[in-house]
Amino acid sequence: MQNMTRREFTRKSALAGAGFAASNFVAFAGKGSVRNAELSVSIPMPIQIVIDDVGWWSGEDGHERQQPYRTGISRNHVPADYQAIADLGIKLGVRPQAATILCQWDRENMLRNVPTITWMREKWDNSKWVGPWLDEAADIIRNNQNHYELTMHGVGHEYWKDENMTRAEWADSSGTMRPLDQVELHLDCFEKLLHQNQLGAFPTSFVPTAFLHGFGLTGDHQISMAEVVKKRGIHYINTPFSNMYNAEGAQFGLFGVDSGVITIDRGEDLLHWDDFGKKPRGALTGPTCGLHWPNLLHPDPNRNSEIVEAWVKLLKPYNDQLDTLLAKNSLSFRNQLVHHVCTKAQIREDKIYIDFVETNKLNDQLSTNQLIVKIESEKKLRFISDDLKITDAKIAQRRDRHLYTLEIDKIKNIDKAVVKFEVS
């Protein structure tokens, strides 16, 4: 049952549906839309693309020989596979997260100093994977910073005790964090490999390997994994809550805050982890569009663009829906998700009332004062507010209705605001 190995880690996570009612006054508690006879209003759910297991050069699944699963594909990876990530971002106008494994970027065999980090332990030798492709791929990453976010996944993906591989690098199968001294050594190695390859500063986001992670304290530890990585500059963790220890501790449904680090539910991926050269189908059920690297690639790397285009075709329409949008980057994603869950709205007569009371309790999770509000109406409208600054208003025609996307700058700490609409 090899094909089920990682599917265990991505069980279905349902997103609460939105309630609708036709009246002149409708309450909105986030995570949906409200409407009256005139229009519909939404604080849309943002969607971010997160791609796991980037960074391997070998695609071989080696778990039967106490090696990592890697990407499980029938060829080695090439620089064009990194370009595919950037191309997806460019075509959609977003910055996908590339959750990266770095052991096969080791130019100096330094990982032999940390035996728990690779299958070769003290005999680690990465010379086979050192070549011009490292610099080619690094150039792609550096030259596409607006459309490629290097995110921490791990160094060797798993954890080796003696000669045996165990899942996974940062936590065991129950979600208990590995020994703190080893976690710190693995983090040190990740940072050193970034520097070896001039890949930039330590990432600000983290996807736990094998989705093994605990929310809050685990085992006998006096510190959580979130607090450990926060000290390295991590502000955001993305993982399926269906597989997370103490998921019930996440305070806000789609996300929780653990030692000041926002932890967001990944939900379930559309494809199996090693689906390769397959065009995606289906509908997203939550704020993360999760992929594994093979899901974006073709067996012939010269044809990667065919799979990239299929993802563009699937994802682009989410920007054109009332209740969703594609987040431009991880900062705007986190910001909008907090508003989607916590900011409330009401419609009364010719006014939209927006309530930020619950959102303001999470001000330390908001990187900017900006949020997106979408409004749908049969009529052409214009919008005015004395409480908020409407910095941009885009309009799109959807059959016989107009869809407005308002970029709003919220005045810091304001609890309530009003947006007036009128026929233009």
SULCORLIN-V117740 format. One record per helix or strand. SS is the DSSP state (2 for helix, 1 for strand). FROM is the first residue (numbers start at 1). TO is the last residue. If there is no record, write none. Layout:
# SULCORLIN-V117740
ss=SS from=FROM to=TO
ss=SS from=FROM to=TO
This chain:
# SULCORLIN-V117740
ss=2 from=2 to=4
ss=2 from=7 to=9
ss=1 from=25 to=28
ss=1 from=33 to=35
ss=1 from=39 to=42
ss=1 from=45 to=54
ss=2 from=63 to=65
ss=2 from=79 to=92
ss=1 from=97 to=101
ss=2 from=103 to=105
ss=2 from=110 to=113
ss=2 from=115 to=117
ss=2 from=121 to=123
ss=2 from=127 to=129
ss=2 from=132 to=142
ss=1 from=149 to=154
ss=1 from=159 to=161
ss=1 from=164 to=166
ss=1 from=171 to=171
ss=1 from=177 to=177
ss=2 from=180 to=196
ss=1 from=205 to=206
ss=2 from=209 to=211
ss=1 from=214 to=214
ss=2 from=225 to=230
ss=1 from=236 to=239
ss=2 from=241 to=243
ss=1 from=245 to=245
ss=2 from=247 to=249
ss=1 from=255 to=258
ss=1 from=261 to=265
ss=1 from=288 to=292
ss=2 from=293 to=296
ss=2 from=301 to=320
ss=1 from=324 to=326
ss=2 from=330 to=342
ss=1 from=344 to=348
ss=1 from=351 to=355
ss=2 from=357 to=360
ss=2 from=363 to=365
ss=1 from=370 to=377
ss=1 from=381 to=384
ss=1 from=388 to=398
ss=1 from=401 to=410
ss=1 from=416 to=423
